[in-house]
Amino acid sequence: MEHEYVDQGSGKPVVLIPGMEGTKEFWRFQQAVLRARYRTIVVEYPRRRPSLGTTVADYAVHVTELLDALGVARAAFVGESFGGVIAQEIATSHAHRVEALVLCNTMDRARYDHFGLNMFTLATVVHMSAFALPMRYRRPILRWVGSHRGFVLDPSPGNEALIDYILEYGTLHGLGANIDRMIAGSKARYAEKLASITAPTLLLRGTEDRVVSHATMEAMKARIPGAELALIEGGGHCCQVTLPDETNRVLVGWLERIGYR
């Protein structure tokens, strides 16, 4: 299978795995900082047709095959949201490849407890509906969604950068590819496997994230031996975009503290 990816810098490898939209551009605010210290490999997902048989393991194999092609045996893996689920699969099924693990704004299984009769749900529905409208309406609608903490958006000043990203790349891979990833994510079950992770692990969460609750990440932290939890104050589900400086400080600081150089 042909791979799209970024491979820059030198040193120990860090592999960045994006969220559901699957584009390497998600990590654009991290790449310069990381490639100054590490060999930085940014994954882009394959654009698969929807299949009821698809699993997270299929996406993990896409990552490990890319690393094989690049001659990378072991690395630090950083996964955001759905990418964090893929990183859990790699850490539990391909543990020999993992030197360090960072799980950002992610879950150990599909959870829907954030939906209900609340503003998050209303704002999320509005977010999805925006893409059925002409482009000139989408940005103001997404600004409103961010002000009400809908879906992956947050009320921080960096929300405008996230809107830019969503408008340019959010639907780039097409509906079919996103459905395939949703099918895979719906089958994820890692709660009972997390105790097998032996690599140093950081869980990272934006405090304004309404997709992944603090309780979810605390529970994951408790299951992974020696795991740490870092909070990005004021950041949402995509704090790497909305608060990149703060996120980069935490990420690089942790990698250096555990001696990953």
C-alpha positions as CSV (number, residue, x, y, z in Angstrom):
1,M,0.0,0.0,0.0
2,E,1.3,3.5,-0.9
3,H,1.8,5.7,2.1
4,E,1.5,9.5,2.5
5,Y,3.7,10.8,5.3
6,V,6.3,13.4,6.5
7,D,9.7,12.3,7.5
8,Q,12.0,15.1,8.8
9,G,14.7,15.8,11.3
10,S,17.2,13.4,12.8
11,G,17.7,11.6,16.1
12,K,15.4,9.2,17.9
13,P,12.1,8.8,16.0
14,V,8.8,10.3,17.1
15,V,5.7,9.1,15.2
16,L,2.7,11.5,15.1
17,I,-0.7,9.9,14.4
18,P,-3.7,12.2,13.7
19,G,-7.3,12.1,14.6
20,M,-10.3,10.8,12.7
21,E,-9.9,13.1,9.7
22,G,-6.5,11.4,9.1
23,T,-4.3,14.1,7.6
24,K,-0.7,14.8,8.4
25,E,-1.4,18.6,8.5
26,F,-3.0,18.2,11.9
27,W,0.5,18.2,13.4
28,R,1.8,21.2,11.6
29,F,2.3,23.2,14.8
30,Q,4.4,20.4,16.3
31,Q,6.6,19.5,13.4
32,A,9.1,22.3,13.6
33,V,9.6,21.9,17.3
34,L,10.0,18.2,17.2
35,R,12.2,17.9,14.1
36,A,14.7,20.2,15.7
37,R,15.2,17.4,18.3
38,Y,14.0,14.2,16.8
39,R,13.4,12.3,13.5
40,T,9.7,13.2,13.2
41,I,7.4,11.0,11.2
42,V,3.9,12.1,10.6
43,V,1.3,9.6,9.5
44,E,-1.5,10.1,7.0
45,Y,-4.2,7.5,6.9
46,P,-5.2,5.5,3.8
47,R,-8.5,6.5,2.2
48,R,-10.3,3.2,2.7
49,R,-13.7,2.3,1.5
50,P,-16.2,1.6,4.3
51,S,-16.1,-2.0,5.5
52,L,-18.0,-3.6,8.3
53,G,-14.9,-5.8,8.9
54,T,-12.5,-2.9,9.5
55,T,-10.7,-2.7,12.8
56,V,-8.3,-0.4,14.6
57,A,-5.7,-3.2,14.0
58,D,-5.9,-2.5,10.3
59,Y,-4.9,1.1,10.8
60,A,-2.1,0.1,13.3
61,V,-0.7,-2.2,10.6
62,H,-0.7,0.8,8.2
63,V,1.5,2.6,10.7
64,T,3.9,-0.3,11.4
65,E,4.3,-1.1,7.6
66,L,5.2,2.6,7.1
67,L,7.9,2.3,9.8
68,D,9.2,-0.9,8.3
69,A,9.5,0.8,4.9
70,L,11.4,3.7,6.6
71,G,13.7,1.3,8.6
72,V,12.3,2.3,12.0
73,A,12.2,-0.5,14.5
74,R,11.2,1.4,17.6
75,A,9.8,4.9,18.3
76,A,7.9,7.2,20.6
77,F,4.3,7.2,19.4
78,V,2.0,10.3,19.9
79,G,-1.6,9.7,19.0
80,E,-4.5,12.2,19.0
81,S,-8.1,11.0,19.5
82,F,-8.7,8.2,17.0
83,G,-4.9,8.2,16.5
84,G,-4.6,7.6,20.3
85,V,-6.7,4.5,19.9
86,I,-4.4,3.3,17.1
87,A,-1.4,4.1,19.4
88,Q,-3.0,1.9,22.1
89,E,-3.3,-0.9,19.6
90,I,0.4,-0.6,18.7
91,A,1.4,-0.4,22.4
92,T,-0.6,-3.5,23.3
93,S,-0.2,-5.7,20.1
94,H,3.3,-4.4,18.9
95,A,4.8,-3.5,22.3
96,H,8.4,-4.3,21.1
97,R,8.1,-1.2,18.8
98,V,7.2,1.3,21.5
99,E,9.8,3.2,23.5
100,A,7.4,5.9,24.7
101,L,3.7,6.6,24.4
102,V,1.7,9.8,24.4
103,L,-2.1,9.5,24.3
104,C,-3.8,12.8,23.6
105,N,-7.5,13.5,24.1
106,T,-8.4,9.8,23.5
107,M,-10.5,6.9,24.9
108,D,-9.9,3.2,25.6
109,R,-13.3,2.5,24.0
110,A,-16.1,4.3,22.2
111,R,-18.0,6.5,24.7
112,Y,-21.1,8.6,24.1
113,D,-21.9,9.8,27.6
114,H,-21.1,13.4,26.6
115,F,-24.2,13.4,24.3
116,G,-27.6,14.2,25.7
117,L,-30.0,17.2,26.2
118,N,-27.2,19.7,26.5
119,M,-25.4,22.5,24.6
120,F,-22.6,20.2,23.5
121,T,-25.0,18.0,21.6
122,L,-26.8,21.0,20.0
123,A,-23.5,22.7,19.0
124,T,-22.2,19.4,17.6
125,V,-25.3,19.0,15.4
126,V,-24.9,22.6,14.2
127,H,-21.2,21.8,13.5
128,M,-22.1,18.8,11.3
129,S,-24.9,20.7,9.5
130,A,-22.5,23.5,8.6
131,F,-20.9,21.4,5.9
132,A,-24.2,21.2,4.0
133,L,-24.1,25.0,3.6
134,P,-22.1,27.2,1.2
135,M,-18.6,28.0,2.3
136,R,-19.4,31.6,3.2
137,Y,-21.6,30.4,6.1
138,R,-19.3,27.7,7.5
139,R,-16.8,29.9,9.3
140,P,-19.3,32.0,11.3
141,I,-21.2,28.8,12.2
142,L,-18.0,27.1,13.4
143,R,-17.1,30.2,15.5
144,W,-20.5,29.9,17.2
145,V,-19.9,26.2,17.8
146,G,-16.5,27.0,19.4
147,S,-18.0,29.5,21.7
148,H,-20.3,26.8,23.0
149,R,-17.7,24.1,23.1
150,G,-19.3,22.0,20.5
151,F,-17.7,18.8,19.0
152,V,-13.9,19.3,18.8
153,L,-13.9,23.1,18.9
154,D,-13.2,25.2,22.0
155,P,-13.5,28.9,23.1
156,S,-9.8,29.7,23.1
157,P,-8.3,32.3,20.8
158,G,-6.6,29.5,18.9
159,N,-10.0,28.2,17.8
160,E,-9.7,30.3,14.6
161,A,-6.6,28.1,13.6
162,L,-8.7,25.0,14.2
163,I,-11.5,26.3,12.1
164,D,-8.9,27.0,9.3
165,Y,-7.8,23.4,9.6
166,I,-11.3,21.9,9.6
167,L,-12.4,23.9,6.6
168,E,-9.3,22.9,4.6
169,Y,-8.7,19.3,5.7
170,G,-11.7,18.1,7.8
171,T,-13.5,16.4,4.9
172,L,-10.5,16.0,2.6
173,H,-10.5,12.2,2.7
174,G,-14.2,11.9,2.0
175,L,-17.2,10.6,3.8
176,G,-16.4,6.9,3.0
177,A,-13.0,7.0,4.6
178,N,-14.4,8.7,7.8
179,I,-17.2,6.1,8.0
180,D,-14.5,3.3,7.8
181,R,-12.7,4.9,10.7
182,M,-15.8,5.3,12.7
183,I,-16.6,1.6,12.2
184,A,-13.1,0.7,13.4
185,G,-13.3,3.0,16.4
186,S,-16.7,1.7,17.5
187,K,-15.1,-1.8,18.0
188,A,-12.2,-0.5,20.1
189,R,-11.9,-2.2,23.5
190,Y,-8.6,-1.5,25.3
191,A,-9.5,-1.0,28.9
192,E,-8.5,-4.5,29.9
193,K,-5.3,-4.4,27.8
194,L,-3.8,-1.2,29.1
195,A,-2.2,-2.9,32.1
196,S,0.1,-4.7,29.7
197,I,1.7,-1.4,28.5
198,T,5.3,-1.2,29.8
199,A,6.6,1.9,27.9
200,P,6.7,5.3,29.7
201,T,3.3,6.8,29.0
202,L,1.9,10.3,29.1
203,L,-1.8,11.1,28.8
204,L,-2.5,14.6,27.6
205,R,-5.9,16.4,27.7
206,G,-7.2,19.8,27.1
207,T,-9.3,20.9,30.0
208,E,-12.1,22.3,27.7
209,D,-12.4,18.9,25.8
210,R,-16.0,17.9,25.8
211,V,-15.5,14.8,23.7
212,V,-13.2,13.0,26.1
213,S,-13.9,13.5,29.8
214,H,-11.4,14.0,32.5
215,A,-12.8,10.9,34.3
216,T,-12.1,8.8,31.1
217,M,-8.4,9.8,31.0
218,E,-8.0,9.4,34.8
219,A,-9.3,5.9,34.5
220,M,-6.9,5.1,31.6
221,K,-4.0,6.6,33.7
222,A,-5.0,4.2,36.6
223,R,-4.8,1.2,34.3
224,I,-1.4,2.0,32.6
225,P,1.5,1.3,35.0
226,G,3.4,4.4,35.9
227,A,1.4,6.6,33.5
228,E,1.2,10.4,34.0
229,L,-1.6,12.8,33.1
230,A,-0.9,16.4,31.9
231,L,-3.6,19.0,31.4
232,I,-3.5,21.8,28.8
233,E,-5.4,24.6,30.6
234,G,-8.0,26.2,28.3
235,G,-7.4,23.8,25.4
236,G,-10.0,21.6,23.9
237,H,-10.0,18.3,22.0
238,C,-7.5,19.7,19.5
239,C,-5.2,21.6,21.9
240,Q,-2.3,20.8,19.6
241,V,-3.8,23.4,17.2
242,T,-5.6,25.8,19.5
243,L,-2.8,26.0,22.1
244,P,0.3,24.7,20.3
245,D,3.0,26.4,22.4
246,E,1.6,25.1,25.7
247,T,1.1,21.6,24.2
248,N,4.6,21.5,22.7
249,R,6.2,22.5,26.0
250,V,4.4,19.7,27.8
251,L,5.2,17.1,25.0
252,V,8.8,18.0,24.5
253,G,9.4,18.5,28.3
254,W,8.1,15.1,29.1
255,L,10.1,13.3,26.3
256,E,13.2,15.0,27.6
257,R,12.4,14.2,31.3
258,I,12.1,10.5,30.5
259,G,15.4,10.6,28.7
260,Y,14.1,10.1,25.2
261,R,17.0,11.8,23.3
